[in-house]
Amino acid sequence: LDSTHCQSPACLKHRQYMPTRSAAQLNRAGGVVRTGEQAALTVDYNEESHASGVVLGDMMRDQICLGEKGGRFCARVGFLAAANMTDNPFSELPVDGIVGLSLEGLSISTAFNFLHCMSHSGAGATMGESSGMAPGLVPSFGLFLPKHGFGEITFGGYNSRRLASQVSWVPVEEPTKGFWQVAVKAVYVGSEALDFCHDGCRAIIDSSSSHLTVPSEALPIMQQKLAVTAVKGWLSERPLCEQAVGLPLTFVLADGNLTLDAKDYSALEGHSCMPQLHPWDVDERRSVGTRREGDRVVAAGVSLQTIVLGEPLLRKYYTIFDASPAPRLGFAVAASEVSESDEIILMQSPIRKAGSEL
């Protein structure tokens, strides 16, 4: 989050955070200290060239609120208050900060995990200190990403008005690693199963990815089998990718299938409609999520038979991320898109009550 201590051109283009009386400086374990620990974060922003931006900042905690009057919810959350950042990509970002919504395994401590802090609001007050906050939200959120117009994120549950089918729930695999990943029994193009997932594979659901990221060794055959055709518009020579024709791409899960048609997985590149596939090499799969803490390297990595399902999947399926003690993901076909007059940028579900469930 940009702070008033940052004088980088990228910071000055955005609204900046000014510490309040409720602010505290933290170390990486989440403990309150006199001088906050510093950290550097690398943010990947270009899937094609592997370009990265860097943020340097101070670890802090302050009260963060969601919603408006009548539906306002606040919690103390740890974050990195930026003191310096590179121009790329931050100068061009239309937002003032980035919120990570992973499971706890990818956070340096629970104090910096957004979902944990929101669900434990009121439980973190020190002795003699009143939190002044309501009980926490259910640690879940629902994501609606229409192809056009504004998207929506719902904290504390999900928005049933955005569903066009029943929700299929699947458990998160190895949740301690922090990734929202599920087991995939098979991947089909049309009626043909792909060899790379012959004995099963895994899929990470990632809202920050604009592509379907697949093992580099599987990319050529997938590009070949997912070739699409599309008619051209009346007033231009550009093909209409929203009317693209090709074989369906299906991911078989424990409870139901996720199927993308050609119009879902293709987009205009140059003068052609192309499947939105991105290669993921072996070294990247082995190192993804790895971080350095001082002189110590915290290893991560994923199975080599792992794919990443980004925007092409999330635009067709309303997705529910449930970080309860038994983490799970829910998928339902998304309802028709909202118009600008119906946009909801942030929506808060009811605060958790005893015995309530999603």
ROKE-694984 format. One record per residue (C-alpha): x, y, z; residue in three letters; residue number from 1. Coordinates in nm, 4 decimals. Layout:
N
         x         y         z   aa    i
         X         Y         Z  ALA  NUM
...
REM end
This chain:
358
         x         y         z   aa    i
    0.0000    0.0000    0.0000  LEU    1
    0.1454    0.3397   -0.1010  ASP    2
    0.2384    0.5418    0.2078  SER    3
    0.3159    0.9075    0.2688  THR    4
    0.6776    0.8035    0.3349  HIS    5
    0.7143    0.7103   -0.0327  CYS    6
    0.8298    0.9788   -0.2745  GLN    7
    0.8748    0.7544   -0.5779  SER    8
    0.6922    0.8816   -0.8893  PRO    9
    0.4763    0.5676   -0.8849  ALA   10
    0.3636    0.6426   -0.5274  CYS   11
    0.2891    1.0070   -0.5935  LEU   12
    0.0458    0.9117   -0.8707  LYS   13
   -0.1820    0.7382   -0.6208  HIS   14
   -0.3595    0.8138   -0.2960  ARG   15
   -0.1219    0.7453   -0.0080  GLN   16
   -0.1719    0.5836    0.3301  TYR   17
   -0.1015    0.8009    0.6366  MET   18
   -0.0616    0.6087    0.9653  PRO   19
   -0.3388    0.6729    1.2153  THR   20
   -0.3375    0.6581    1.5951  ARG   21
   -0.4409    0.2942    1.5715  SER   22
   -0.1373    0.2047    1.3601  ALA   23
    0.1398   -0.0174    1.4960  ALA   24
    0.4764   -0.1225    1.3582  GLN   25
    0.5356   -0.4961    1.3307  LEU   26
    0.8054   -0.7543    1.2854  ASN   27
    0.7524   -1.0401    1.0419  ARG   28
    0.6053   -1.2595    1.3164  ALA   29
    0.3318   -1.0005    1.3718  GLY   30
    0.4677   -0.8724    1.7008  GLY   31
    0.4409   -0.5010    1.7826  VAL   32
    0.7846   -0.3346    1.7884  VAL   33
    0.9232    0.0164    1.8240  ARG   34
    1.0656    0.0185    1.4727  THR   35
    0.8884   -0.1889    1.2085  GLY   36
    1.0778   -0.4512    1.0155  GLU   37
    1.1448   -0.3746    0.6504  GLN   38
    1.0793   -0.6054    0.3587  ALA   39
    1.1019   -0.6187   -0.0185  ALA   40
    0.8347   -0.7719   -0.2385  LEU   41
    0.8610   -0.8713   -0.6017  THR   42
    0.5425   -0.8465   -0.8083  VAL   43
    0.5245   -1.0228   -1.1438  ASP   44
    0.3216   -0.8246   -1.3940  TYR   45
    0.4028   -0.9531   -1.7420  ASN   46
    0.3325   -1.3198   -1.8099  GLU   47
    0.4995   -1.3054   -2.1493  GLU   48
    0.8377   -1.1569   -2.0524  SER   49
    0.8475   -1.2502   -1.6821  HIS   50
    0.8942   -0.8818   -1.5925  ALA   51
    0.8717   -0.7874   -1.2261  SER   52
    0.8246   -0.4804   -1.0135  GLY   53
    0.9761   -0.4298   -0.6680  VAL   54
    0.8312   -0.2671   -0.3550  VAL   55
    1.0329   -0.1760   -0.0454  LEU   56
    0.8447   -0.0902    0.2694  GLY   57
    0.7763   -0.1139    0.6411  ASP   58
    0.5646   -0.3800    0.8097  MET   59
    0.2671   -0.2195    0.9798  MET   60
   -0.0776   -0.2942    1.1189  ARG   61
   -0.3778   -0.0677    1.1080  ASP   62
   -0.7547   -0.0811    1.1014  GLN   63
   -0.8959   -0.1578    0.7575  ILE   64
   -1.2668   -0.1249    0.6876  CYS   65
   -1.4896   -0.2743    0.4182  LEU   66
   -1.8289   -0.1522    0.3060  GLY   67
   -2.0185    0.1637    0.3858  GLU   68
   -2.2480    0.2878    0.6601  LYS   69
   -2.4978    0.0229    0.7653  GLY   70
   -2.2761   -0.2574    0.6383  GLY   71
   -1.9341   -0.1473    0.7572  ARG   72
   -1.6872   -0.4010    0.8930  PHE   73
   -1.3414   -0.3263    1.0315  CYS   74
   -1.0423   -0.5353    1.1377  ALA   75
   -0.6754   -0.4885    1.2197  ARG   76
   -0.4643   -0.6145    0.9308  VAL   77
   -0.0887   -0.6324    0.8766  GLY   78
    0.0495   -0.4954    0.5497  PHE   79
    0.3564   -0.3472    0.3818  LEU   80
    0.3528    0.0336    0.3773  ALA   81
    0.5537    0.1172    0.0662  ALA   82
    0.8518    0.3494    0.1075  ALA   83
    0.9855    0.2972   -0.2450  ASN   84
    0.8643    0.1218   -0.5597  MET   85
    0.9650    0.0824   -0.9221  THR   86
    0.7833    0.2747   -1.1936  ASP   87
    0.6858   -0.0467   -1.3719  ASN   88
    0.4211   -0.1647   -1.3237  PRO   89
    0.3035    0.0563   -1.0392  PHE   90
    0.2864    0.3905   -1.2216  SER   91
    0.0229    0.2528   -1.4566  GLU   92
   -0.1824    0.0602   -1.2035  LEU   93
   -0.5351    0.2052   -1.1619  PRO   94
   -0.5364    0.1079   -0.7915  VAL   95
   -0.3618    0.2323   -0.4775  ASP   96
   -0.2526   -0.1072   -0.3451  GLY   97
   -0.2675   -0.4825   -0.3859  ILE   98
   -0.4443   -0.7249   -0.1511  VAL   99
   -0.3270   -1.0866   -0.1367  GLY  100
   -0.6025   -1.3412   -0.0733  LEU  101
   -0.4035   -1.6625   -0.0439  SER  102
   -0.4302   -1.9175    0.2327  LEU  103
   -0.1996   -1.8705    0.5302  GLU  104
    0.0818   -2.0857    0.3918  GLY  105
    0.1953   -1.8113    0.1522  LEU  106
    0.1974   -1.5374    0.4180  SER  107
    0.5040   -1.4654    0.6318  ILE  108
    0.2751   -1.4887    0.9382  SER  109
   -0.0968   -1.4887    1.0152  THR  110
   -0.0793   -1.1177    1.1042  ALA  111
   -0.0284   -1.0469    0.7339  PHE  112
   -0.2931   -1.2841    0.5989  ASN  113
   -0.5979   -1.0800    0.5019  PHE  114
   -0.8547   -1.3582    0.5396  LEU  115
   -0.7152   -1.4642    0.8785  HIS  116
   -0.7270   -1.1085    1.0109  CYS  117
   -1.0804   -1.0515    0.8868  MET  118
   -1.2047   -1.3746    1.0408  SER  119
   -1.0300   -1.3145    1.3744  HIS  120
   -1.1306   -0.9533    1.4219  SER  121
   -1.1647   -0.8733    1.7916  GLY  122
   -0.9502   -1.1703    1.8917  ALA  123
   -0.6132   -1.0012    1.8589  GLY  124
   -0.6375   -0.7289    2.1216  ALA  125
   -0.3513   -0.7205    2.3685  THR  126
   -0.4108   -0.7461    2.7455  MET  127
   -0.5937   -0.4398    2.8688  GLY  128
   -0.6778   -0.3317    2.5139  GLU  129
   -1.0313   -0.3420    2.3732  SER  130
   -1.0604   -0.4218    2.0058  SER  131
   -1.3872   -0.2329    1.9678  GLY  132
   -1.4742   -0.4601    1.6765  MET  133
   -1.7469   -0.7056    1.5937  ALA  134
   -1.6828   -1.0798    1.5647  PRO  135
   -1.4980   -1.1768    1.2493  GLY  136
   -1.6341   -1.2521    0.9058  LEU  137
   -1.6528   -1.6036    0.7702  VAL  138
   -1.3061   -1.6513    0.6088  PRO  139
   -1.4326   -1.6747    0.2533  SER  140
   -1.4989   -1.4639   -0.0532  PHE  141
   -1.6844   -1.4985   -0.3815  GLY  142
   -1.5482   -1.3675   -0.7118  LEU  143
   -1.7552   -1.2533   -1.0106  PHE  144
   -1.5591   -1.1497   -1.3233  LEU  145
   -1.7849   -1.0688   -1.6192  PRO  146
   -1.6359   -1.0363   -1.9661  LYS  147
   -1.7544   -0.6772   -1.9829  HIS  148
   -1.8212   -0.4136   -1.7201  GLY  149
   -1.7313   -0.4266   -1.3539  PHE  150
   -1.6528   -0.7282   -1.1419  GLY  151
   -1.7509   -0.7981   -0.7845  GLU  152
   -1.5934   -0.9486   -0.4753  ILE  153
   -1.8034   -1.0545   -0.1764  THR  154
   -1.6323   -1.1030    0.1599  PHE  155
   -1.7780   -1.3237    0.4314  GLY  156
   -1.9646   -1.5570    0.1960  GLY  157
   -2.0871   -1.5323   -0.1613  TYR  158
   -2.3573   -1.3588   -0.3620  ASN  159
   -2.6159   -1.6178   -0.4663  SER  160
   -2.7643   -1.3719   -0.7187  ARG  161
   -2.4570   -1.4269   -0.9350  ARG  162
   -2.5130   -1.8029   -0.9682  LEU  163
   -2.6736   -1.9689   -1.2700  ALA  164
   -2.6252   -2.3251   -1.1416  SER  165
   -2.5737   -2.5148   -0.8178  GLN  166
   -2.2368   -2.4857   -0.6475  VAL  167
   -1.9987   -2.7808   -0.6785  SER  168
   -1.7532   -2.7985   -0.3884  TRP  169
   -1.4071   -2.9532   -0.4026  VAL  170
   -1.1414   -2.9642   -0.1263  PRO  171
   -0.8195   -2.7668   -0.1491  VAL  172
   -0.5158   -2.9910   -0.1940  GLU  173
   -0.2248   -2.9357    0.0466  GLU  174
   -0.3747   -2.6161    0.1921  PRO  175
   -0.0704   -2.5609    0.4154  THR  176
    0.1210   -2.4550    0.1027  LYS  177
   -0.1103   -2.1571    0.0693  GLY  178
   -0.2281   -2.2101   -0.2884  PHE  179
   -0.5937   -2.2378   -0.3858  TRP  180
   -0.5347   -2.5667   -0.5665  GLN  181
   -0.7621   -2.8608   -0.6432  VAL  182
   -0.7140   -3.2139   -0.7706  ALA  183
   -0.7933   -3.2717   -1.1380  VAL  184
   -0.8720   -3.6271   -1.2473  LYS  185
   -0.8260   -3.5630   -1.6196  ALA  186
   -0.8113   -3.2890   -1.8819  VAL  187
   -0.9963   -3.3364   -2.2110  TYR  188
   -0.9900   -3.1538   -2.5430  VAL  189
   -1.3124   -3.2673   -2.7002  GLY  190
   -1.3288   -3.6397   -2.6192  SER  191
   -0.9512   -3.6887   -2.6054  GLU  192
   -0.7694   -3.7008   -2.2711  ALA  193
   -0.4370   -3.5166   -2.2536  LEU  194
   -0.1339   -3.7241   -2.1565  ASP  195
    0.0152   -3.4764   -1.9060  PHE  196
   -0.2820   -3.5374   -1.6732  CYS  197
   -0.3153   -3.9110   -1.7477  HIS  198
   -0.2606   -4.0043   -1.3812  ASP  199
   -0.4225   -3.6909   -1.2452  GLY  200
   -0.2855   -3.3405   -1.1972  CYS  201
   -0.3590   -3.0235   -1.0021  ARG  202
   -0.5010   -2.6834   -1.0836  ALA  203
   -0.4316   -2.3559   -0.9020  ILE  204
   -0.7167   -2.1071   -0.9235  ILE  205
   -0.5554   -1.7659   -0.9641  ASP  206
   -0.7364   -1.4350   -1.0156  SER  207
   -0.4091   -1.2579   -1.0974  SER  208
   -0.3493   -1.4671   -1.4120  SER  209
   -0.4991   -1.3584   -1.7430  SER  210
   -0.4192   -1.6942   -1.9079  HIS  211
   -0.4433   -2.0674   -1.8619  LEU  212
   -0.0880   -2.1552   -1.7598  THR  213
    0.0157   -2.5092   -1.8551  VAL  214
    0.3358   -2.7147   -1.8285  PRO  215
    0.5665   -2.6048   -2.1103  SER  216
    0.6020   -2.9653   -2.2280  GLU  217
    0.2234   -2.9834   -2.2799  ALA  218
    0.1874   -2.6473   -2.4537  LEU  219
    0.2512   -2.7491   -2.8195  PRO  220
   -0.0063   -3.0283   -2.8256  ILE  221
   -0.2647   -2.8110   -2.6477  MET  222
   -0.2123   -2.5244   -2.8933  GLN  223
   -0.2574   -2.7660   -3.1802  GLN  224
   -0.5741   -2.9267   -3.0461  LYS  225
   -0.7320   -2.6001   -2.9335  LEU  226
   -0.7042   -2.4233   -3.2695  ALA  227
   -1.0164   -2.2121   -3.3231  VAL  228
   -1.1946   -2.0410   -3.6114  THR  229
   -1.4019   -1.7252   -3.5955  ALA  230
   -1.6081   -1.5164   -3.8359  VAL  231
   -1.5086   -1.1587   -3.9065  LYS  232
   -1.7177   -0.8591   -3.8158  GLY  233
   -1.9271   -0.6733   -4.0713  TRP  234
   -1.7470   -0.3435   -4.0250  LEU  235
   -1.3930   -0.4678   -3.9747  SER  236
   -1.1617   -0.7469   -4.0699  GLU  237
   -1.1086   -0.8427   -3.7070  ARG  238
   -1.2379   -1.1874   -3.6101  PRO  239
   -1.5125   -1.2066   -3.3497  LEU  240
   -1.3522   -1.4196   -3.0789  CYS  241
   -1.6732   -1.4177   -2.8725  GLU  242
   -1.8149   -1.6342   -3.1523  GLN  243
   -1.5100   -1.8574   -3.1891  ALA  244
   -1.5637   -2.2238   -3.2743  VAL  245
   -1.3406   -2.5066   -3.1533  GLY  246
   -1.3239   -2.8096   -2.9282  LEU  247
   -1.4283   -2.7742   -2.5629  PRO  248
   -1.1611   -2.7883   -2.2921  LEU  249
   -1.2774   -2.9854   -1.9867  THR  250
   -1.1244   -3.0271   -1.6427  PHE  251
   -1.2641   -3.3248   -1.4521  VAL  252
   -1.2865   -3.2634   -1.0767  LEU  253
   -1.3998   -3.4796   -0.7870  ALA  254
   -1.7485   -3.3289   -0.8038  ASP  255
   -1.8350   -3.2289   -1.1593  GLY  256
   -1.6543   -3.0837   -1.4585  ASN  257
   -1.5359   -2.7367   -1.5520  LEU  258
   -1.5777   -2.6896   -1.9273  THR  259
   -1.4551   -2.3977   -2.1348  LEU  260
   -1.5805   -2.3497   -2.4902  ASP  261
   -1.3691   -2.1882   -2.7609  ALA  262
   -1.5271   -1.8485   -2.6949  LYS  263
   -1.4226   -1.8801   -2.3288  ASP  264
   -1.0564   -1.9701   -2.3753  TYR  265
   -0.9683   -1.7664   -2.6868  SER  266
   -0.8952   -1.3973   -2.7345  ALA  267
   -0.7696   -1.1700   -3.0088  LEU  268
   -0.3931   -1.1711   -3.0630  GLU  269
   -0.2863   -0.9687   -3.3621  GLY  270
   -0.5358   -1.0600   -3.6340  HIS  271
   -0.6324   -1.4040   -3.5039  SER  272
   -0.8285   -1.5629   -3.2214  CYS  273
   -0.5841   -1.7653   -3.0149  MET  274
   -0.6252   -1.9926   -2.7118  PRO  275
   -0.5076   -1.8053   -2.4019  GLN  276
   -0.2319   -2.0477   -2.3027  LEU  277
    0.0928   -1.9598   -2.1306  HIS  278
    0.3897   -2.1946   -2.0737  PRO  279
    0.5151   -2.2813   -1.7255  TRP  280
    0.8635   -2.4286   -1.7225  ASP  281
    0.9941   -2.6859   -1.4761  VAL  282
    1.2139   -2.4477   -1.2765  ASP  283
    0.9269   -2.2054   -1.2236  GLU  284
    0.6995   -2.4824   -1.0986  ARG  285
    0.9639   -2.5998   -0.8549  ARG  286
    1.0268   -2.2524   -0.7138  SER  287
    0.6875   -2.0774   -0.7198  VAL  288
    0.5979   -1.9373   -0.3784  GLY  289
    0.9550   -1.9612   -0.2464  THR  290
    1.0567   -1.6637   -0.0327  ARG  291
    1.3639   -1.5435    0.1534  ARG  292
    1.3433   -1.4508    0.5219  GLU  293
    1.6765   -1.2960    0.6123  GLY  294
    1.9377   -1.5653    0.5497  ASP  295
    1.6771   -1.8389    0.5400  ARG  296
    1.5024   -1.9567    0.2229  VAL  297
    1.1495   -2.0901    0.2718  VAL  298
    1.0982   -2.3396   -0.0081  ALA  299
    0.7624   -2.3902   -0.1753  ALA  300
    0.6997   -2.5191   -0.5264  GLY  301
    0.4155   -2.7248   -0.6699  VAL  302
    0.3713   -3.0592   -0.8376  SER  303
    0.5169   -3.0658   -1.1884  LEU  304
    0.1729   -3.1771   -1.3118  GLN  305
    0.0127   -2.8451   -1.2183  THR  306
   -0.1787   -2.5939   -1.4267  ILE  307
   -0.3045   -2.2448   -1.3411  VAL  308
   -0.6628   -2.1526   -1.4226  LEU  309
   -0.6939   -1.7771   -1.4474  GLY  310
   -0.9382   -1.5346   -1.6070  GLU  311
   -1.0737   -1.7638   -1.8827  PRO  312
   -1.2146   -1.9938   -1.6126  LEU  313
   -1.3112   -1.7226   -1.3630  LEU  314
   -1.5129   -1.5323   -1.6226  ARG  315
   -1.7342   -1.8343   -1.6886  LYS  316
   -1.7568   -1.9716   -1.3344  TYR  317
   -1.8465   -1.7812   -1.0214  TYR  318
   -1.5820   -1.9043   -0.7770  THR  319
   -1.6051   -1.9241   -0.3981  ILE  320
   -1.2840   -1.9384   -0.1936  PHE  321
   -1.3558   -2.0841    0.1506  ASP  322
   -1.0652   -2.0698    0.3984  ALA  323
   -1.2452   -2.2539    0.6787  SER  324
   -1.0527   -2.5206    0.8764  PRO  325
   -1.1169   -2.7588    0.5854  ALA  326
   -1.0475   -2.5220    0.2923  PRO  327
   -1.2495   -2.5740   -0.0238  ARG  328
   -1.3407   -2.4121   -0.3533  LEU  329
   -1.6888   -2.3797   -0.4956  GLY  330
   -1.7743   -2.3406   -0.8648  PHE  331
   -2.1019   -2.2417   -1.0303  ALA  332
   -2.1795   -2.1122   -1.3771  VAL  333
   -2.1897   -1.7337   -1.3459  ALA  334
   -2.5173   -1.5542   -1.4092  ALA  335
   -2.5508   -1.3007   -1.6885  SER  336
   -2.3265   -1.0010   -1.6602  GLU  337
   -2.4193   -0.6853   -1.4703  VAL  338
   -2.4745   -0.3534   -1.6401  SER  339
   -2.2845   -0.0482   -1.5222  GLU  340
   -2.5923    0.0740   -1.3349  SER  341
   -2.5964   -0.2491   -1.1330  ASP  342
   -2.2264   -0.2601   -1.0547  GLU  343
   -2.1176   -0.3668   -0.7081  ILE  344
   -1.7467   -0.3195   -0.6528  ILE  345
   -1.7452   -0.4465   -0.2962  LEU  346
   -2.0187   -0.6279   -0.1151  MET  347
   -2.0158   -0.7466    0.2456  GLN  348
   -2.2058   -1.0545    0.3569  SER  349
   -2.3559   -1.0843    0.7069  PRO  350
   -2.1150   -1.1196    0.9966  ILE  351
   -2.0647   -1.4747    1.1143  ARG  352
   -2.2984   -1.6114    1.3783  LYS  353
   -2.2639   -1.9242    1.5854  ALA  354
   -2.3272   -2.2357    1.3786  GLY  355
   -2.3598   -2.0471    1.0479  SER  356
   -2.2286   -2.1992    0.7279  GLU  357
   -2.1837   -2.0890    0.3690  LEU  358
REM end
